[in-house]
Protein backbone atom coordinates (compact mmCIF):
# COMPACT_ATOMS: atom_id res chain seq x y z
CA UNK A 1 0.00 0.00 0.00
CA UNK A 2 1.15 3.53 -0.68
CA UNK A 3 2.77 5.45 2.19
CA UNK A 4 2.30 9.19 2.36
CA UNK A 5 4.22 12.00 4.07
CA UNK A 6 2.81 15.53 4.25
CA UNK A 7 4.78 18.74 4.68
CA UNK A 8 4.49 22.47 4.19
CA UNK A 9 2.27 23.49 7.07
CA UNK A 10 2.98 26.43 9.31
CA UNK A 11 1.73 29.52 11.10
CA UNK A 12 0.49 32.28 8.79
CA UNK A 13 -1.75 35.33 8.95
CA UNK A 14 -5.20 35.60 7.43
CA UNK A 15 -4.92 36.32 3.71
CA UNK A 16 -1.58 34.57 3.33
CA UNK A 17 -0.81 31.53 1.19
CA UNK A 18 0.74 28.12 1.83
CA UNK A 19 1.52 25.14 -0.37
CA UNK A 20 1.26 21.70 1.14
CA UNK A 21 3.06 18.70 -0.33
CA UNK A 22 2.43 15.00 0.04
CA UNK A 23 5.13 12.60 -1.12
CA UNK A 24 4.16 9.00 -1.85
CA UNK A 25 6.35 5.93 -1.68
CA UNK A 26 6.11 3.16 -4.23
CA UNK A 27 5.72 3.10 -8.00
CA UNK A 28 1.93 3.04 -8.21
CA UNK A 29 1.18 6.63 -7.18
CA UNK A 30 -0.06 7.48 -10.66
CA UNK A 31 -2.81 4.87 -10.43
CA UNK A 32 -4.44 6.35 -7.31
CA UNK A 33 -7.03 9.02 -6.90
CA UNK A 34 -5.78 11.35 -4.16
CA UNK A 35 -7.39 13.60 -1.61
CA UNK A 36 -6.71 16.21 1.02
CA UNK A 37 -8.65 16.24 4.27
CA UNK A 38 -8.39 18.32 7.42
CA UNK A 39 -9.25 18.00 11.06
CA UNK A 40 -9.69 20.89 13.45
CA UNK A 41 -9.58 20.41 17.24
CA UNK A 42 -12.78 18.82 18.50
CA UNK A 43 -14.13 18.26 15.00
CA UNK A 44 -14.34 15.33 12.64
CA UNK A 45 -11.95 14.95 9.74
CA UNK A 46 -13.48 16.63 6.72
CA UNK A 47 -12.97 16.53 2.98
CA UNK A 48 -11.06 19.38 1.35
CA UNK A 49 -10.18 18.41 -2.23
CA UNK A 50 -9.65 15.42 -4.49
CA UNK A 51 -7.94 14.74 -7.81
CA UNK A 52 -8.05 11.89 -10.30
CA UNK A 53 -5.09 9.76 -11.29
CA UNK A 54 -4.12 11.91 -14.29
CA UNK A 55 -4.72 15.27 -12.66
CA UNK A 56 -7.52 16.30 -15.00
CA UNK A 57 -10.56 15.87 -12.75
CA UNK A 58 -10.78 17.68 -9.43
CA UNK A 59 -13.46 18.40 -6.85
CA UNK A 60 -13.49 20.76 -3.87
CA UNK A 61 -15.39 21.35 -0.69
CA UNK A 62 -17.53 24.47 -0.96
CA UNK A 63 -15.60 26.06 1.90
CA UNK A 64 -12.34 26.11 -0.09
CA UNK A 65 -13.56 26.39 -3.67
CA UNK A 66 -11.87 29.28 -5.46
CA UNK A 67 -9.13 29.57 -2.81
CA UNK A 68 -7.45 26.15 -2.83
CA UNK A 69 -6.02 24.25 -5.78
CA UNK A 70 -5.14 20.56 -5.75
CA UNK A 71 -2.58 19.25 -8.22
CA UNK A 72 -0.18 16.37 -8.66
CA UNK A 73 3.11 15.51 -10.32
CA UNK A 74 3.14 11.79 -11.01
CA UNK A 75 6.79 11.87 -12.12
CA UNK A 76 7.69 13.10 -8.63
CA UNK A 77 5.13 10.98 -6.76
CA UNK A 78 3.87 14.19 -5.19
CA UNK A 79 0.48 15.69 -4.43
CA UNK A 80 0.06 19.41 -3.74
CA UNK A 81 -2.47 21.72 -2.17
CA UNK A 82 -2.03 25.42 -2.94
CA UNK A 83 -3.94 27.41 -0.34
CA UNK A 84 -4.57 31.10 -0.97
CA UNK A 85 -6.54 33.71 0.95
CA UNK A 86 -6.29 31.65 4.10
CA UNK A 87 -8.82 32.22 6.86
CA UNK A 88 -8.68 31.43 10.58
CA UNK A 89 -11.31 28.74 10.00
CA UNK A 90 -8.81 26.91 7.77
CA UNK A 91 -6.77 26.13 10.88
CA UNK A 92 -6.45 22.33 11.14
CA UNK A 93 -4.17 19.38 10.67
CA UNK A 94 -4.13 18.58 6.96
CA UNK A 95 -3.87 14.99 5.75
CA UNK A 96 -3.42 13.40 2.36
CA UNK A 97 -4.73 9.96 1.44
CA UNK A 98 -5.17 7.66 -1.54
CA UNK A 99 -8.08 5.78 -3.05
CA UNK A 100 -8.42 3.14 -5.73
CA UNK A 101 -11.41 4.65 -7.49
CA UNK A 102 -10.77 8.25 -8.53
CA UNK A 103 -12.30 11.59 -7.61
CA UNK A 104 -14.01 10.94 -4.28
CA UNK A 105 -15.06 13.03 -1.29
CA UNK A 106 -15.88 10.08 0.99
CA UNK A 107 -13.06 9.67 3.49
CA UNK A 108 -14.14 6.07 4.05
CA UNK A 109 -12.85 5.22 0.59
CA UNK A 110 -9.34 6.40 1.40
CA UNK A 111 -6.31 4.73 2.93
CA UNK A 112 -2.60 5.19 3.44
CA UNK A 113 -3.17 8.27 5.59
CA UNK A 114 -0.11 10.37 6.31
CA UNK A 115 0.76 11.80 9.72
CA UNK A 116 -0.61 15.22 8.85
CA UNK A 117 0.81 18.73 8.78
CA UNK A 118 -0.45 21.56 10.99
CA UNK A 119 -1.78 24.73 9.40
CA UNK A 120 -2.54 27.61 11.75
CA UNK A 121 -4.04 30.84 10.46
CA UNK A 122 -4.08 33.82 12.81
CA UNK A 123 -6.53 36.68 12.44
N, C-alpha and C positions, 0 to 999 in steps of 0.2 A: 504494500500500500504506500501511497505517496506520503512523504513527510514534509511538513511545511514550517518555515521560520519567518515570522514577521519582524519588520523593523521600520524605523522612520517616525515613530511617535515622539511626542514632546509636549512642552508647555508653550502655548502661543496666546496671543491676544485675539479678541473677537475681530473678525475681518481678515485675519492672516490666512496663509495657505500652508499646507503640509502635503508631502507625498509619502504614502506608505508603500512598502515593498514586501513581497512574500516570495521567498525563494523555495522551490520544490526540489526534492531529491528524486533520483530515478529518471528513467528515459521515457516515461509515458505521460509526462505533464501535458503534452499537446493533445492528448485524447480526452482530458477531463474538462467538464464545465467547472468554473471556479466562482467562488463567491466571497464577499466581505460581509461580516456581521459585526455587531458591537453590543457591548453589555455595560450599562451604567450601574453604579452602586444601587442595590436594592431592586433592580429591575431584571426582567428576563432578557436573554440574548435576542437581539432583533436583526432582521435582514436589512442590509444596506444596499448592496449592488451585486449583480451577477453577470457573467460573460460566458459565451459559448466557446467551444474548443478552438475555433479559428479567429476569435476576436471580433467577428462581425456583429453578432447579436448581443445586445446588452439590455438590462432591465434594472430600474432603480426604485428604491423606496421613495414615496412622495416627499418625505422630509428632506431628502438630499438632492432631488432631481434639479438639474440646472446648476448645482454647485459642485457636485462630485463627479468624477469621471473614472470609470474602471477601464483598464487596458491590460494587455499581456504581451510578453515577448517570449514566444515558444522556444526560440533559439537560445535564450538565456534562462529558460525554466523559471521565469519570474512574472508575477502578477503585481499590478500597481493599483493604487487608489489615489488619484489627485484630488485633494480637498481644498476648495477655495471658499472664500467668504465664510470662514468658520464662525460658529455661534457657540455660546456657552452650553447649549443643550446638545452639542455634538460631543461633549466630554464623555469618554467611555474607554473601555479596553476594546481594541479592534482586533478581530480574528479573521484569518482567511481559512478556507476549507475547500474541499474538492468533491465533485459528484460525478457519477457515471452517465448522467442523462442529458446535461446541457444547461440551458438557461432556467434556473429554478430559484424561487424565493423561499422554499420550504427547508428550514434548517435540518429537519429530520432526514432529508435526502443526502446530507453531506457527511463527510468523514475526513480523517486525517487532520483534525484541527491543530493549528499551531498554538503556541503558548500565549500569543496576544502581545500587543504593543499599546501602551497607554497614551491616549491623547487627552490633553487638558486644555480647555479654552477659557481664558479669564475674560471677564467683562470690563 
